[in-house]
Amino acid sequence: MDTCTAPPDLFEAEHRALLAAQAVYDSCSAAAPESCHQAFGQLLTAYERLLRETRRLVRRSDRAELEMTQLNHQLQELTNQLEYRATHDSLTGIFNRSAIIDLVNRHFVRQDLALIVLDIDHFKRVNDSFGHPVGDRVIVGVVDCLQRVVPATASIGRVGGEEFTVLLPGLSAEAAEQVAQAVRQAIEVHAFGLPDGSRITASFGVSWAPAGGQFDDAYNLADEALYQAKRGGRNQVARAAEPTAASATA
């Protein structure tokens, strides 16, 4: 059984008044003077037309309101899509460079944080040997390893072609180094499916800084540690020295 009911008539009272007036008009038409009868009939006709037009306008207004609501919903969805595209890497779906920099600086306003910078080892060889589609697959695989290993509070950004930054708010340098080691091991054993069956590795630099710092300073420290890991033979984690009290104050 259809349980749908018609919407209430906003002009029910006016409609009843019109019916009552129509009944009076019909009953007194013979006895009423012609001029009064004619005027009463014109009034009823005008009132009925006004009621009909008002109903039509209300229906049109309801449709316009519904269309406006739908348009606003579509506009909000489009705004969300544009915002997402402006802050996320199109290949991997993680934060892009500008977004992760902004996020790090905003976290620094209120808390300490650790930063991991990692770079895929010999990535140019992958692109040159197997082509960019395979290189893209490697990048996506590395991001998958990151997302499976890093804490839920972490934020991951792609800051270069094969370089990534992981924001770890509230973690100590030691804890961040442990996270980096876990990611390094996950990448080392991950099956990337390269045509020659070779493995992919990555090198890591870790830094820590107290609240009030800046992305550039924390990144530069982690980047220096990263190159130390590269020079040390790759596929390893290096940790930067923590800022001294004097340098933090400065």
N, C-alpha and C positions, 0 to 999 in steps of 0.2 A: 504494500500500500504506500502511496506517495505521501510522505509526511511533510512535504514542502507547503508552506502557507504563503499566501500573497502578502506583500508588504502592507502595513496599515495605510489607510487613506488619510493624508494630512488634512483633507478638506471635507471630512465626514460631516462635521457640524454644519458647514455651509451647504453641503449637499442636502442634508435633512431640511434645512431652512428653505431651500429652493423647492423641494417637493411639497412642503407645507404651503408655501405661497402659491404653487401651481394648483394645489387642491382648492384653495380659497378662490383663486382666479376662475377655475372651472365651475365652482358652485354658484358664484355670484355673477357670472357673466350675463345672465339674462336680466337680472334685476338692476345691475349697475348702469349708471349713465354711460353713453357711448364714449365720451371723452375720458372718463375715469377708467373705463374698461381698456381703452386703447393705450393710455399712459401706463397702466399696470402691466399690460402685455409687453410693452416696449422695455419696461424696467426688468421684467423677468428674462426677456431675450438678452438684454445687455448683461445682466448678472450671470446668466448661464454661459455666455460667450467669455466673460471675464474669468469665470471659474475654469472653463476648458483651457483657455490660454495660459492661466496660471499653472495648471497641472502640467501642461506641455513644457513650460519654462522650467519647472522644478525637475521634470525628467531629464531635460537637456542639461541642467546644472549638475544633476547626479552623474550623468555620463561624463561631463567635462571634469568633474572632481575625480572620478575613477581613472580617466585617462591621465590626469595630472599626477595622480598617485603612482601610476605605472611608469610614467616618464621620469619621475623623481627616483623611483627604484632603479630604473635603467641607468640614470645619471650617476647614482651612487655606485653601482656596479662598475661603470666605466671609470669613475674616479679611483676606485680601489685597484682596478687593473692597471691604470696608468701609474699609480703610486708604486705598485708592486714591480712593474717593469723598470721604474726609475731607480729602485733600490736593490734589485736582485739580478744576479748573473743569468743570462738567458739560457746558457748551456746546462748549468748545474742546479739552478734554483736557490743557491745560497746568496748571501749578501754580496753586492759588488764592492769595489774599492772605496768609493765615496761613502757608501752606507756604513761599512764596518769602521771606517775612520771616525765618522760622526758618532757611532755607537760607543766606541772606545772613549772618545773625549767626554761624552755624556756620563759614562760610568765613572770616569776619573773625578768628576765633580764631587761625588759622594763616597767613593770607596776605593780601596786598594784593588789591584788586579794584576794577573799574570797574562803574558802574551806568548803564544807559540807562533813562530813563522816556519813554514816548511816549504821545501822546494823538491820537485820530482827529479831524481837523479837521471842524467843523460836523456832528458826528454827530447832534445833536438834529434837524437839518433832515432827515436821512435817515429817522429814525424818524417824524417828524411828517408827512413827505411820502409815504412809501412803506410805512410800517408796521413793526412790530417784527420780523416774519420776515425782511424785507429787511435790517434793521439787524443781525440775527443773522448773516445771510450775509456782510455786510461784515466783522463781527468775525472770523468764521472765515477769511475771505480774508486779513485782515491777519495773523493767526496763521500762515497758510500762508506768507506772504512772510517772516515772521520765521524760521520753521523752515528755509526754504530758504537763508537768507542768513547767519544768525549761526553762529559756530564751533560745532563739536561739543561743546566744553567749556562752552558757555553754558547757562544755565537761564532759561526764560521763565515769567513769572507774570502773571496777570490780577489787577490790584489794584483795579480799578474797572470800571464799565460798559464804557467805551471806552478805558481806560487800562491800560498794560502796563509791566512792569518786566523788564529783561534783565540777568541777573547774568553778568559776564564776569571770572572769576577769573584773576588774573595778568596781565591786559592793562593797558597804559599808557592814560592819558587820550587820547593821540593815536590809538592803535590803536582804542580804543572809539569815538571820534568817526568814524573811517573806517567802522566797522561800522554805526553809526547812519546815516551818509550812504548806504551801500549799501542798507540797509533802506528808507530814505526813497524812494530811486529805484525800488526794486522795487514799493513800494506805489503810487507815482505812475503807473507804467505798467501796473499790474495791471488786468485786465478784471473788474470786480465785477458787471457786468451790471445796472446800475441802470436803471430804466424810462426815465429821460430821457437815458440815455447819458452822464451826467456822471461825472467821475473822483473818486476818493477820495485824499486826502492826509493826512499826519500830521506832527505837530511833535514834536521830540525835545529832551530835556535829558540831558546826560552829566556824570557826576561820577566822581572817583577818590578813594580813601582808602587809607591804609596799614593793615596788619594791626593789630588791636586796636580797630577802629572799631565803629560800631553802624549798623544799618539806618536808623534814623530820621535820623541825621546825613547819611549818604550820600544817602538819598532826598530829604531837604529841599534839599540842594545841587542835585541833578539836577532837582528840581521847580521850583526857582527859575530854573534855566537853561531849562526847558521853557516857562515863562511868558514868559521873554525871547524865545524863538522865536515864541511866539504873538503877542506884542506887535510883533514885527518883521515880521509879515505871514504867519505860518504856513508850513507845508511847508518847514521848515528845521531845522537842528541848531544848538543852542547848547551850549557847554561851560562848566561851572562852574570857577571858579578852584580850584586844588588847595589842600588845607589846608597852612598854614604849619607849620614844625617846632614852633613854640610851641603852636599849636592842636592839633596831633596829640598832643603830649605831654600837654596838658591833658585 
